[in-house]
Amino acid sequence: MARRIVWSKRSQEDRKRIFSYWNKRNESKDYSRKLNKLLNEAAEFVAENPNTGKVTKRRGIRVKFVSHLH
């Protein structure tokens, strides 16, 4: 059973700033859409595989690194 992913307020704000940066830099939303898709896919993967990702010092918190490079 998949778990629910909770995005912190900071992560939500960071995500908006990242998309805004790329939208302005590229004068297009295409790359932001690609990043958004990658982030959503990573979140779904973590929800289905909760023991993946890097363990942090905070109990119950893990970090998942996402890259557009394959």
C-alpha positions in Angstrom: 0.0 0.0 0.0 1.4 3.4 -1.0 2.0 6.0 1.7 1.1 9.6 1.4 3.8 12.1 0.6 3.7 15.3 2.6 5.6 18.3 1.0 6.8 20.8 3.6 5.9 24.4 3.1 9.6 25.1 2.4 9.7 22.4 -0.3 6.6 23.8 -1.9 8.1 27.3 -2.0 11.4 26.0 -3.3 9.6 24.2 -6.1 7.7 27.3 -7.1 11.0 29.3 -7.1 12.7 26.7 -9.2 9.9 26.6 -11.8 9.9 30.4 -11.9 13.6 30.5 -12.4 13.5 28.1 -15.4 10.4 29.8 -16.9 12.2 33.1 -16.9 15.6 31.7 -18.0 14.2 29.6 -20.9 11.3 32.0 -21.7 9.2 28.8 -21.7 7.4 26.5 -19.3 8.5 23.3 -21.1 11.4 22.6 -18.8 9.4 23.3 -15.7 6.8 20.9 -16.9 9.5 18.3 -17.4 10.9 18.9 -13.9 7.4 18.8 -12.4 6.8 15.4 -14.0 10.1 14.1 -12.7 9.3 15.3 -9.2 5.8 13.8 -9.3 7.2 10.4 -10.5 9.8 10.5 -7.8 7.1 11.2 -5.2 5.0 8.3 -6.4 8.0 6.0 -6.3 8.8 7.0 -2.8 5.1 6.5 -1.8 5.2 3.0 -3.1 8.8 2.3 -1.8 9.0 4.2 1.5 12.4 2.7 2.5 14.2 4.2 -0.5 16.1 7.5 -0.3 18.8 8.7 2.1 18.1 8.4 5.8 18.3 11.7 7.7 18.8 12.6 11.3 15.1 13.3 11.7 13.1 10.3 12.6 10.8 9.2 9.8 12.3 11.6 7.2 14.2 10.5 4.1 15.6 12.5 1.2 15.1 11.5 -2.4 17.4 13.1 -4.9 15.9 13.7 -8.4 17.9 14.5 -11.5 16.9 15.4 -15.0 20.0 13.5 -16.2 19.5 9.9 -17.0 
